[in-house]
Amino acid sequence: MTEFIKYLPAEKRRSVTVDTVIALAAEQNPRDITTAVIAKRMGMTQGSIFRHFPSKDAIFEAVMEWVADRLMSRIEKAAQAQASPLAALESMFMAHVDFVAEYPGIPRILFGELQHAQETAPKRMAQTLIQQYRKKLHALIEQGKSGGEIDGHIHAETAATLFIGIIQGLVMQSMLGGDVSRIRRDAPRVFAIFKRGIRSLS
């Protein structure tokens, strides 16, 4: 890989570094991913890594930026393709599940960053991502309530929190079971229960 990377533009080498961290996180605890581990996987020296990132935190900040951009882009696209708020919520749910199944290292990174006791740039970015996600869900749920598709008594903020919590629960169970594909199998049945709980019966 060294020869291939050596001739890449600087921005592309940064991108390959991010891809490498995401791949490594699917195999091991993100806290154990050092610059030495990253450099070894890429077939480079640590010095080469530091020419593009001043620190390990800077690498994980770039990873979180990648995650936020890709995940929000996917769920936005999924929602826009649907004609109703409830259908948009389901499409977002499945798009998120597919994203996790495709990149199993990402939830490990997110959970790891949020567990840091101290404030770090990657942790703040993870928090911002969740806030943006919750805001999107809140708007869709309120829209569904206004249109009579979602029960008007549903507390939108609570429903949004539950939506995200369900996905986190599915992710955790798939990680504990060592079977990432399980999340795709369970997601439709789990969302059906959530849907029954929020939709309007009138």
C-alpha positions, 0 to 999 in steps of 0.5 A: 500500500505504501507505493500507492499512497506515496503518490496520492495528493495530500487530501487523498492521503488524509481520506485514506487515513480516515478510511483506515481508522474506520476499518480498524475500529471494526476489528478492535477497541478504537482506544487501542488505535494508535498512530503506530497501528494506523501507520502499520496498516497503511504501510507507512511511518508515523512521521508520514501520518503526522505530516497530515495530522498533528495528533491522534485527536486530529485524526479522530476529528477528521473521522467524526467529520466524515461520519457526520457528513456521510450519515446525515447525507444518507438520512436526508436523502432517505427522508426526501425520497418519501411522501409522508413523515412516517414513511420518511422516518422508516426510510431514515431508520433503515438507511441508518441501519444499512450505514452501520452494517456497512461500516461497523467500526463507526458505532464503536468510534461514536460510543468511544468518543462519547465516553470520554470524561474530558471534552475533546473536539471529536466528542463535541462533534459526536454530540453535535451529530446527535443533536442535528439528528434529533432535530431532524427527527423532531421536525418530521414527528411534528410534521406527522402530528400536524398532518394527522399521521402521527398521534397528536399526543406523542411527545416529539422529543421523547419519540426522537430519543427513542428512535435513536435509542432503538438503533443504538440498542440494535447496534449494541446487541449486534456487537455483543453477538458478534453478528453485524448482519443481525441488525439488518434482520431485526430492524424491520420488525423493531421499527414496526413496533415503534411505528405502531406506538406513534402512529395515529389510530384515527 
